[in-house]
Amino acid sequence: DIEVNLIKGLKQQILDGAGLLKSDAASYCTPASSLILTDGIRSTDTAAFNGKWFKTWSGISRDIFYDLGYHMTVTGFATDFLQLKSWGIALPSTFTLYLSDDGVKWYPVSVQYLTDFDDDAGIYKINVRLAVPTVARYARFSFPVAAHTYLDELELFGTTEIKRGVVR
C-alpha cells in the first residue's frame, strides 16, 4: 500500500460562512473551479500574486470539500498558509480536517492552531500525520477567514485501499 495524495488534481466545492456576494467573490477570491489547491505545485515564496496562492476574502470562514470517489484510508494532510501583514493577508487561527462516510455526518480528526509570525511575511506549513488512520469517502478542510487568507496546495495523504485495523 503506497501512500499518495488522495486529492491531487481533484476539483473542490467551497462554502463560505456568510454568503458572499458573487461580485465580491469574483473580485477578491480565487474561483472554486481553480485547481491551484490540488495541482501539485507549491509556492515557495511570499509573493501574494504569483498565481500559486488560492485567495479567500471575508465571509467568516471557508469549508473546502472533496469527494474521494469511494472509501479510502486517510493517514494525514498538509497545506501552507501565507502571512503578509503589510498587505492584510493573515493566518487563520485554526485549520480543521473533517472526514465523512456520506458527506452529511462529519467528524473532526485534527484541529491545528496557528500563530502569527513576528515578521511581516512568512509561509506557515502544516503537515500532520494522523495518530490513527481513518477510512472515509469525503474530506472537508475548514478555517476562519477574517480579511484575506491565502493558502496553497491542499494534500490529503493515504491509500486507495482500506487497511486492516483503521477507524471507520
PyMOL commands that place a pseudoatom at each C-alpha (Angstrom):
pseudoatom trace, name=CA, resn=ASP, resi=1, chain=A, elem=C, hetatm=0, pos=[0.000, 0.000, 0.000]
pseudoatom trace, name=CA, resn=ILE, resi=2, chain=A, elem=C, hetatm=0, pos=[1.738, 3.126, -1.237]
pseudoatom trace, name=CA, resn=GLU, resi=3, chain=A, elem=C, hetatm=0, pos=[0.631, 6.413, 0.333]
pseudoatom trace, name=CA, resn=VAL, resi=4, chain=A, elem=C, hetatm=0, pos=[-0.350, 9.094, -2.163]
pseudoatom trace, name=CA, resn=ASN, resi=5, chain=A, elem=C, hetatm=0, pos=[-2.055, 12.473, -2.212]
pseudoatom trace, name=CA, resn=LEU, resi=6, chain=A, elem=C, hetatm=0, pos=[-5.684, 11.316, -2.478]
pseudoatom trace, name=CA, resn=ILE, resi=7, chain=A, elem=C, hetatm=0, pos=[-6.976, 14.694, -3.730]
pseudoatom trace, name=CA, resn=LYS, resi=8, chain=A, elem=C, hetatm=0, pos=[-4.265, 15.592, -6.258]
pseudoatom trace, name=CA, resn=GLY, resi=9, chain=A, elem=C, hetatm=0, pos=[-5.943, 17.002, -9.356]
pseudoatom trace, name=CA, resn=LEU, resi=10, chain=A, elem=C, hetatm=0, pos=[-9.446, 16.858, -7.855]
pseudoatom trace, name=CA, resn=LYS, resi=11, chain=A, elem=C, hetatm=0, pos=[-11.904, 19.753, -8.033]
pseudoatom trace, name=CA, resn=GLN, resi=12, chain=A, elem=C, hetatm=0, pos=[-13.360, 21.053, -4.815]
pseudoatom trace, name=CA, resn=GLN, resi=13, chain=A, elem=C, hetatm=0, pos=[-16.603, 22.532, -3.619]
pseudoatom trace, name=CA, resn=ILE, resi=14, chain=A, elem=C, hetatm=0, pos=[-16.327, 25.592, -1.404]
pseudoatom trace, name=CA, resn=LEU, resi=15, chain=A, elem=C, hetatm=0, pos=[-18.777, 27.030, 1.106]
pseudoatom trace, name=CA, resn=ASP, resi=16, chain=A, elem=C, hetatm=0, pos=[-18.254, 30.368, 2.828]
pseudoatom trace, name=CA, resn=GLY, resi=17, chain=A, elem=C, hetatm=0, pos=[-19.749, 31.050, 6.233]
pseudoatom trace, name=CA, resn=ALA, resi=18, chain=A, elem=C, hetatm=0, pos=[-21.657, 34.218, 5.365]
pseudoatom trace, name=CA, resn=GLY, resi=19, chain=A, elem=C, hetatm=0, pos=[-22.896, 34.042, 1.780]
pseudoatom trace, name=CA, resn=LEU, resi=20, chain=A, elem=C, hetatm=0, pos=[-20.502, 36.343, -0.064]
pseudoatom trace, name=CA, resn=LEU, resi=21, chain=A, elem=C, hetatm=0, pos=[-21.922, 38.422, -2.885]
pseudoatom trace, name=CA, resn=LYS, resi=22, chain=A, elem=C, hetatm=0, pos=[-20.900, 36.907, -6.227]
pseudoatom trace, name=CA, resn=SER, resi=23, chain=A, elem=C, hetatm=0, pos=[-19.409, 40.231, -7.321]
pseudoatom trace, name=CA, resn=ASP, resi=24, chain=A, elem=C, hetatm=0, pos=[-17.210, 40.389, -4.204]
pseudoatom trace, name=CA, resn=ALA, resi=25, chain=A, elem=C, hetatm=0, pos=[-16.157, 36.764, -4.540]
pseudoatom trace, name=CA, resn=ALA, resi=26, chain=A, elem=C, hetatm=0, pos=[-15.255, 37.344, -8.198]
pseudoatom trace, name=CA, resn=SER, resi=27, chain=A, elem=C, hetatm=0, pos=[-13.164, 40.396, -7.293]
pseudoatom trace, name=CA, resn=TYR, resi=28, chain=A, elem=C, hetatm=0, pos=[-11.286, 39.103, -4.255]
pseudoatom trace, name=CA, resn=CYS, resi=29, chain=A, elem=C, hetatm=0, pos=[-11.356, 35.284, -4.264]
pseudoatom trace, name=CA, resn=THR, resi=30, chain=A, elem=C, hetatm=0, pos=[-9.872, 32.577, -6.439]
pseudoatom trace, name=CA, resn=PRO, resi=31, chain=A, elem=C, hetatm=0, pos=[-12.754, 30.795, -8.222]
pseudoatom trace, name=CA, resn=ALA, resi=32, chain=A, elem=C, hetatm=0, pos=[-13.818, 27.489, -6.657]
pseudoatom trace, name=CA, resn=SER, resi=33, chain=A, elem=C, hetatm=0, pos=[-13.238, 25.855, -10.055]
pseudoatom trace, name=CA, resn=SER, resi=34, chain=A, elem=C, hetatm=0, pos=[-9.490, 26.611, -9.889]
pseudoatom trace, name=CA, resn=LEU, resi=35, chain=A, elem=C, hetatm=0, pos=[-7.169, 23.636, -9.439]
pseudoatom trace, name=CA, resn=ILE, resi=36, chain=A, elem=C, hetatm=0, pos=[-4.487, 25.713, -7.645]
pseudoatom trace, name=CA, resn=LEU, resi=37, chain=A, elem=C, hetatm=0, pos=[-5.187, 23.804, -4.422]
pseudoatom trace, name=CA, resn=THR, resi=38, chain=A, elem=C, hetatm=0, pos=[-4.578, 20.363, -5.916]
pseudoatom trace, name=CA, resn=ASP, resi=39, chain=A, elem=C, hetatm=0, pos=[-2.232, 20.938, -8.872]
pseudoatom trace, name=CA, resn=GLY, resi=40, chain=A, elem=C, hetatm=0, pos=[0.850, 19.592, -7.083]
pseudoatom trace, name=CA, resn=ILE, resi=41, chain=A, elem=C, hetatm=0, pos=[2.690, 22.942, -7.287]
pseudoatom trace, name=CA, resn=ARG, resi=42, chain=A, elem=C, hetatm=0, pos=[3.678, 24.677, -4.036]
pseudoatom trace, name=CA, resn=SER, resi=43, chain=A, elem=C, hetatm=0, pos=[4.510, 28.335, -3.755]
pseudoatom trace, name=CA, resn=THR, resi=44, chain=A, elem=C, hetatm=0, pos=[8.000, 28.708, -2.353]
pseudoatom trace, name=CA, resn=ASP, resi=45, chain=A, elem=C, hetatm=0, pos=[7.842, 32.467, -1.852]
pseudoatom trace, name=CA, resn=THR, resi=46, chain=A, elem=C, hetatm=0, pos=[5.629, 35.068, -0.205]
pseudoatom trace, name=CA, resn=ALA, resi=47, chain=A, elem=C, hetatm=0, pos=[4.732, 36.849, -3.456]
pseudoatom trace, name=CA, resn=ALA, resi=48, chain=A, elem=C, hetatm=0, pos=[0.963, 37.015, -2.903]
pseudoatom trace, name=CA, resn=PHE, resi=49, chain=A, elem=C, hetatm=0, pos=[0.138, 37.456, -6.577]
pseudoatom trace, name=CA, resn=ASN, resi=50, chain=A, elem=C, hetatm=0, pos=[2.425, 34.843, -8.144]
pseudoatom trace, name=CA, resn=GLY, resi=51, chain=A, elem=C, hetatm=0, pos=[-0.565, 32.783, -9.302]
pseudoatom trace, name=CA, resn=LYS, resi=52, chain=A, elem=C, hetatm=0, pos=[0.132, 29.939, -6.855]
pseudoatom trace, name=CA, resn=TRP, resi=53, chain=A, elem=C, hetatm=0, pos=[-1.819, 31.129, -3.811]
pseudoatom trace, name=CA, resn=PHE, resi=54, chain=A, elem=C, hetatm=0, pos=[-5.550, 30.370, -3.504]
pseudoatom trace, name=CA, resn=LYS, resi=55, chain=A, elem=C, hetatm=0, pos=[-7.157, 33.613, -2.307]
pseudoatom trace, name=CA, resn=THR, resi=56, chain=A, elem=C, hetatm=0, pos=[-10.063, 33.848, 0.126]
pseudoatom trace, name=CA, resn=TRP, resi=57, chain=A, elem=C, hetatm=0, pos=[-11.584, 37.057, 1.411]
pseudoatom trace, name=CA, resn=SER, resi=58, chain=A, elem=C, hetatm=0, pos=[-14.128, 37.787, 4.116]
pseudoatom trace, name=CA, resn=GLY, resi=59, chain=A, elem=C, hetatm=0, pos=[-17.176, 35.548, 4.531]
pseudoatom trace, name=CA, resn=ILE, resi=60, chain=A, elem=C, hetatm=0, pos=[-16.337, 34.461, 8.121]
pseudoatom trace, name=CA, resn=SER, resi=61, chain=A, elem=C, hetatm=0, pos=[-14.998, 31.008, 7.157]
pseudoatom trace, name=CA, resn=ARG, resi=62, chain=A, elem=C, hetatm=0, pos=[-14.332, 28.524, 4.370]
pseudoatom trace, name=CA, resn=ASP, resi=63, chain=A, elem=C, hetatm=0, pos=[-15.170, 24.864, 4.102]
pseudoatom trace, name=CA, resn=ILE, resi=64, chain=A, elem=C, hetatm=0, pos=[-13.437, 23.109, 1.212]
pseudoatom trace, name=CA, resn=PHE, resi=65, chain=A, elem=C, hetatm=0, pos=[-14.942, 19.735, 0.305]
pseudoatom trace, name=CA, resn=TYR, resi=66, chain=A, elem=C, hetatm=0, pos=[-13.556, 16.791, -1.668]
pseudoatom trace, name=CA, resn=ASP, resi=67, chain=A, elem=C, hetatm=0, pos=[-15.315, 13.612, -2.774]
pseudoatom trace, name=CA, resn=LEU, resi=68, chain=A, elem=C, hetatm=0, pos=[-12.693, 10.862, -2.968]
pseudoatom trace, name=CA, resn=GLY, resi=69, chain=A, elem=C, hetatm=0, pos=[-14.996, 8.778, -5.159]
pseudoatom trace, name=CA, resn=TYR, resi=70, chain=A, elem=C, hetatm=0, pos=[-15.044, 5.793, -2.804]
pseudoatom trace, name=CA, resn=HIS, resi=71, chain=A, elem=C, hetatm=0, pos=[-13.826, 4.907, 0.691]
pseudoatom trace, name=CA, resn=MET, resi=72, chain=A, elem=C, hetatm=0, pos=[-10.076, 5.224, 1.215]
pseudoatom trace, name=CA, resn=THR, resi=73, chain=A, elem=C, hetatm=0, pos=[-7.684, 5.153, 4.152]
pseudoatom trace, name=CA, resn=VAL, resi=74, chain=A, elem=C, hetatm=0, pos=[-6.644, 8.666, 5.249]
pseudoatom trace, name=CA, resn=THR, resi=75, chain=A, elem=C, hetatm=0, pos=[-3.309, 8.942, 7.078]
pseudoatom trace, name=CA, resn=GLY, resi=76, chain=A, elem=C, hetatm=0, pos=[-2.547, 12.677, 7.101]
pseudoatom trace, name=CA, resn=PHE, resi=77, chain=A, elem=C, hetatm=0, pos=[-2.754, 16.072, 5.420]
pseudoatom trace, name=CA, resn=ALA, resi=78, chain=A, elem=C, hetatm=0, pos=[-0.709, 19.147, 4.584]
pseudoatom trace, name=CA, resn=THR, resi=79, chain=A, elem=C, hetatm=0, pos=[-1.106, 22.720, 3.387]
pseudoatom trace, name=CA, resn=ASP, resi=80, chain=A, elem=C, hetatm=0, pos=[0.603, 26.100, 3.506]
pseudoatom trace, name=CA, resn=PHE, resi=81, chain=A, elem=C, hetatm=0, pos=[-0.820, 29.481, 4.521]
pseudoatom trace, name=CA, resn=LEU, resi=82, chain=A, elem=C, hetatm=0, pos=[0.640, 32.858, 3.610]
pseudoatom trace, name=CA, resn=GLN, resi=83, chain=A, elem=C, hetatm=0, pos=[1.115, 35.687, 6.084]
pseudoatom trace, name=CA, resn=LEU, resi=84, chain=A, elem=C, hetatm=0, pos=[1.812, 39.111, 4.614]
pseudoatom trace, name=CA, resn=LYS, resi=85, chain=A, elem=C, hetatm=0, pos=[0.752, 41.621, 7.258]
pseudoatom trace, name=CA, resn=SER, resi=86, chain=A, elem=C, hetatm=0, pos=[1.595, 44.698, 5.178]
pseudoatom trace, name=CA, resn=TRP, resi=87, chain=A, elem=C, hetatm=0, pos=[-0.968, 43.541, 2.582]
pseudoatom trace, name=CA, resn=GLY, resi=88, chain=A, elem=C, hetatm=0, pos=[-3.619, 42.475, 5.138]
pseudoatom trace, name=CA, resn=ILE, resi=89, chain=A, elem=C, hetatm=0, pos=[-3.088, 38.761, 4.455]
pseudoatom trace, name=CA, resn=ALA, resi=90, chain=A, elem=C, hetatm=0, pos=[-3.411, 36.917, 7.750]
pseudoatom trace, name=CA, resn=LEU, resi=91, chain=A, elem=C, hetatm=0, pos=[-3.195, 33.367, 9.017]
pseudoatom trace, name=CA, resn=PRO, resi=92, chain=A, elem=C, hetatm=0, pos=[-6.391, 31.705, 10.191]
pseudoatom trace, name=CA, resn=SER, resi=93, chain=A, elem=C, hetatm=0, pos=[-6.475, 30.891, 13.907]
pseudoatom trace, name=CA, resn=THR, resi=94, chain=A, elem=C, hetatm=0, pos=[-7.351, 27.234, 13.237]
pseudoatom trace, name=CA, resn=PHE, resi=95, chain=A, elem=C, hetatm=0, pos=[-7.326, 24.665, 10.451]
pseudoatom trace, name=CA, resn=THR, resi=96, chain=A, elem=C, hetatm=0, pos=[-9.515, 21.578, 10.837]
pseudoatom trace, name=CA, resn=LEU, resi=97, chain=A, elem=C, hetatm=0, pos=[-9.816, 18.353, 8.867]
pseudoatom trace, name=CA, resn=TYR, resi=98, chain=A, elem=C, hetatm=0, pos=[-13.213, 16.659, 8.983]
pseudoatom trace, name=CA, resn=LEU, resi=99, chain=A, elem=C, hetatm=0, pos=[-13.952, 13.286, 7.396]
pseudoatom trace, name=CA, resn=SER, resi=100, chain=A, elem=C, hetatm=0, pos=[-17.248, 11.644, 6.448]
pseudoatom trace, name=CA, resn=ASP, resi=101, chain=A, elem=C, hetatm=0, pos=[-18.625, 8.415, 5.052]
pseudoatom trace, name=CA, resn=ASP, resi=102, chain=A, elem=C, hetatm=0, pos=[-21.699, 10.017, 3.483]
pseudoatom trace, name=CA, resn=GLY, resi=103, chain=A, elem=C, hetatm=0, pos=[-20.956, 13.752, 3.057]
pseudoatom trace, name=CA, resn=VAL, resi=104, chain=A, elem=C, hetatm=0, pos=[-23.653, 14.587, 5.638]
pseudoatom trace, name=CA, resn=LYS, resi=105, chain=A, elem=C, hetatm=0, pos=[-22.318, 13.480, 9.026]
pseudoatom trace, name=CA, resn=TRP, resi=106, chain=A, elem=C, hetatm=0, pos=[-18.832, 14.898, 9.633]
pseudoatom trace, name=CA, resn=TYR, resi=107, chain=A, elem=C, hetatm=0, pos=[-16.335, 14.135, 12.378]
pseudoatom trace, name=CA, resn=PRO, resi=108, chain=A, elem=C, hetatm=0, pos=[-13.213, 16.177, 13.163]
pseudoatom trace, name=CA, resn=VAL, resi=109, chain=A, elem=C, hetatm=0, pos=[-9.981, 14.196, 13.022]
pseudoatom trace, name=CA, resn=SER, resi=110, chain=A, elem=C, hetatm=0, pos=[-7.480, 17.022, 13.554]
pseudoatom trace, name=CA, resn=VAL, resi=111, chain=A, elem=C, hetatm=0, pos=[-7.524, 20.669, 14.629]
pseudoatom trace, name=CA, resn=GLN, resi=112, chain=A, elem=C, hetatm=0, pos=[-4.366, 22.723, 14.124]
pseudoatom trace, name=CA, resn=TYR, resi=113, chain=A, elem=C, hetatm=0, pos=[-3.860, 26.054, 15.928]
pseudoatom trace, name=CA, resn=LEU, resi=114, chain=A, elem=C, hetatm=0, pos=[-1.850, 28.650, 14.007]
pseudoatom trace, name=CA, resn=THR, resi=115, chain=A, elem=C, hetatm=0, pos=[0.182, 31.504, 15.489]
pseudoatom trace, name=CA, resn=ASP, resi=116, chain=A, elem=C, hetatm=0, pos=[1.187, 34.645, 13.593]
pseudoatom trace, name=CA, resn=PHE, resi=117, chain=A, elem=C, hetatm=0, pos=[4.832, 35.194, 12.697]
pseudoatom trace, name=CA, resn=ASP, resi=118, chain=A, elem=C, hetatm=0, pos=[6.604, 38.164, 14.260]
pseudoatom trace, name=CA, resn=ASP, resi=119, chain=A, elem=C, hetatm=0, pos=[7.895, 39.117, 10.809]
pseudoatom trace, name=CA, resn=ASP, resi=120, chain=A, elem=C, hetatm=0, pos=[5.691, 40.757, 8.187]
pseudoatom trace, name=CA, resn=ALA, resi=121, chain=A, elem=C, hetatm=0, pos=[5.883, 37.858, 5.740]
pseudoatom trace, name=CA, resn=GLY, resi=122, chain=A, elem=C, hetatm=0, pos=[6.085, 34.107, 6.095]
pseudoatom trace, name=CA, resn=ILE, resi=123, chain=A, elem=C, hetatm=0, pos=[4.704, 30.747, 4.987]
pseudoatom trace, name=CA, resn=TYR, resi=124, chain=A, elem=C, hetatm=0, pos=[3.071, 28.671, 7.703]
pseudoatom trace, name=CA, resn=LYS, resi=125, chain=A, elem=C, hetatm=0, pos=[3.456, 24.995, 6.834]
pseudoatom trace, name=CA, resn=ILE, resi=126, chain=A, elem=C, hetatm=0, pos=[1.095, 22.363, 8.188]
pseudoatom trace, name=CA, resn=ASN, resi=127, chain=A, elem=C, hetatm=0, pos=[1.977, 18.690, 7.809]
pseudoatom trace, name=CA, resn=VAL, resi=128, chain=A, elem=C, hetatm=0, pos=[0.060, 16.289, 10.038]
pseudoatom trace, name=CA, resn=ARG, resi=129, chain=A, elem=C, hetatm=0, pos=[0.210, 12.529, 10.370]
pseudoatom trace, name=CA, resn=LEU, resi=130, chain=A, elem=C, hetatm=0, pos=[-2.978, 11.177, 11.943]
pseudoatom trace, name=CA, resn=ALA, resi=131, chain=A, elem=C, hetatm=0, pos=[-2.414, 9.158, 15.114]
pseudoatom trace, name=CA, resn=VAL, resi=132, chain=A, elem=C, hetatm=0, pos=[-4.880, 6.593, 13.786]
pseudoatom trace, name=CA, resn=PRO, resi=133, chain=A, elem=C, hetatm=0, pos=[-5.521, 6.084, 10.041]
pseudoatom trace, name=CA, resn=THR, resi=134, chain=A, elem=C, hetatm=0, pos=[-9.197, 6.665, 9.256]
pseudoatom trace, name=CA, resn=VAL, resi=135, chain=A, elem=C, hetatm=0, pos=[-11.458, 5.366, 6.478]
pseudoatom trace, name=CA, resn=ALA, resi=136, chain=A, elem=C, hetatm=0, pos=[-13.613, 7.956, 4.721]
pseudoatom trace, name=CA, resn=ARG, resi=137, chain=A, elem=C, hetatm=0, pos=[-15.053, 8.887, 1.349]
pseudoatom trace, name=CA, resn=TYR, resi=138, chain=A, elem=C, hetatm=0, pos=[-15.326, 12.657, 1.873]
pseudoatom trace, name=CA, resn=ALA, resi=139, chain=A, elem=C, hetatm=0, pos=[-12.892, 15.214, 3.279]
pseudoatom trace, name=CA, resn=ARG, resi=140, chain=A, elem=C, hetatm=0, pos=[-13.581, 18.769, 4.430]
pseudoatom trace, name=CA, resn=PHE, resi=141, chain=A, elem=C, hetatm=0, pos=[-10.960, 21.362, 5.351]
pseudoatom trace, name=CA, resn=SER, resi=142, chain=A, elem=C, hetatm=0, pos=[-12.282, 24.274, 7.458]
pseudoatom trace, name=CA, resn=PHE, resi=143, chain=A, elem=C, hetatm=0, pos=[-10.749, 27.538, 8.605]
pseudoatom trace, name=CA, resn=PRO, resi=144, chain=A, elem=C, hetatm=0, pos=[-11.885, 31.020, 9.679]
pseudoatom trace, name=CA, resn=VAL, resi=145, chain=A, elem=C, hetatm=0, pos=[-11.334, 33.978, 7.320]
pseudoatom trace, name=CA, resn=ALA, resi=146, chain=A, elem=C, hetatm=0, pos=[-11.062, 37.449, 8.851]
pseudoatom trace, name=CA, resn=ALA, resi=147, chain=A, elem=C, hetatm=0, pos=[-9.928, 39.577, 5.910]
pseudoatom trace, name=CA, resn=HIS, resi=148, chain=A, elem=C, hetatm=0, pos=[-7.616, 37.977, 3.355]
pseudoatom trace, name=CA, resn=THR, resi=149, chain=A, elem=C, hetatm=0, pos=[-6.465, 34.378, 3.871]
pseudoatom trace, name=CA, resn=TYR, resi=150, chain=A, elem=C, hetatm=0, pos=[-4.287, 32.733, 1.212]
pseudoatom trace, name=CA, resn=LEU, resi=151, chain=A, elem=C, hetatm=0, pos=[-3.427, 29.043, 1.121]
pseudoatom trace, name=CA, resn=ASP, resi=152, chain=A, elem=C, hetatm=0, pos=[-1.657, 26.701, -1.233]
pseudoatom trace, name=CA, resn=GLU, resi=153, chain=A, elem=C, hetatm=0, pos=[-1.675, 23.038, -2.127]
pseudoatom trace, name=CA, resn=LEU, resi=154, chain=A, elem=C, hetatm=0, pos=[-4.087, 21.081, 0.000]
pseudoatom trace, name=CA, resn=GLU, resi=155, chain=A, elem=C, hetatm=0, pos=[-2.923, 17.492, 0.322]
pseudoatom trace, name=CA, resn=LEU, resi=156, chain=A, elem=C, hetatm=0, pos=[-4.733, 14.537, 1.853]
pseudoatom trace, name=CA, resn=PHE, resi=157, chain=A, elem=C, hetatm=0, pos=[-2.460, 11.555, 2.312]
pseudoatom trace, name=CA, resn=GLY, resi=158, chain=A, elem=C, hetatm=0, pos=[-3.473, 7.925, 2.419]
pseudoatom trace, name=CA, resn=THR, resi=159, chain=A, elem=C, hetatm=0, pos=[-4.029, 4.778, 0.430]
pseudoatom trace, name=CA, resn=THR, resi=160, chain=A, elem=C, hetatm=0, pos=[-6.721, 3.891, -2.048]
pseudoatom trace, name=CA, resn=GLU, resi=161, chain=A, elem=C, hetatm=0, pos=[-7.205, 0.599, -0.223]
pseudoatom trace, name=CA, resn=ILE, resi=162, chain=A, elem=C, hetatm=0, pos=[-8.774, 0.129, 3.187]
pseudoatom trace, name=CA, resn=LYS, resi=163, chain=A, elem=C, hetatm=0, pos=[-6.176, -1.102, 5.644]
pseudoatom trace, name=CA, resn=ARG, resi=164, chain=A, elem=C, hetatm=0, pos=[-6.937, -3.509, 8.460]
pseudoatom trace, name=CA, resn=GLY, resi=165, chain=A, elem=C, hetatm=0, pos=[-7.264, -2.008, 11.915]
pseudoatom trace, name=CA, resn=VAL, resi=166, chain=A, elem=C, hetatm=0, pos=[-8.230, 1.505, 10.821]
pseudoatom trace, name=CA, resn=VAL, resi=167, chain=A, elem=C, hetatm=0, pos=[-11.025, 3.592, 12.293]
pseudoatom trace, name=CA, resn=ARG, resi=168, chain=A, elem=C, hetatm=0, pos=[-14.277, 3.582, 10.304]
for i in range(1, 168): cmd.bond("trace and resi %d" % i, "trace and resi %d" % (i + 1))
show_as sticks, trace
zoom trace
